[in-house]
Amino acid sequence: MSKYLLGFVIATAAAAGCGDVPEPLVIPGPTAPSRITTDEPFVWDSREELLDWVANAVTRGPITVEGDGAAAFIRVRLDFNDYVMRGPDLVPPVAGVRGARIRARLRPDRSRSPVAQAEDVHLYFEVVDPVVPNAQSSMRVSLPSGEEWLDLQLKPALYCCLQPLTVKYGYVPFRSTSPATMEIDRIELTK
């Protein structure tokens, strides 16, 4: 009986004209066009440059830029929610990227428990021709809590950055297991 049912389904599908499937409609997501040219190529460390990471249609959460000029920094109020900070579109995409550096600090909220001892900072790249199809190229570094600014080299995931990447943009997701404030003074793509 099941052979007849299968034959009926195949015959019905063939008669319905399955061969004429229209192309899928792709709706592009929001973009983050860059509003300025950085003083150093692919280094964001002034108020105007850091605003490219914060003031766009994709970044969401309690993420602000504090201070002026070269003394400015990004402030992220971490809690148990998911937030994201999206870097500017790199037009044309940047070839030869092998890594990233940040200058940051993690300030725990000592009035609440548990107190953050460290948080991982993840940076994901949207790349042209990924090394592993359908995989995101990512980097990570652990940021210990403290009052001092730390210069940190983000370490690539196993499959990321074995070969130089061509990067369209980067983004940083945030989520914490304890309330804290992360501050980022500089973001840099390295070749």
PyMOL commands that set and color helices and strands:
alter all, ss='L'
color gray80, all
select helices_A, chain A and resi 2-15+47-54+69-71
alter helices_A, ss='H'
color red, helices_A
select strands_A, chain A and resi 43-44+63-66+73-78+83-86+94-97+99-108+118-128+137-144+150-156+165-174+180-190
alter strands_A, ss='S'
color yellow, strands_A
deselect
rebuild
show_as cartoon
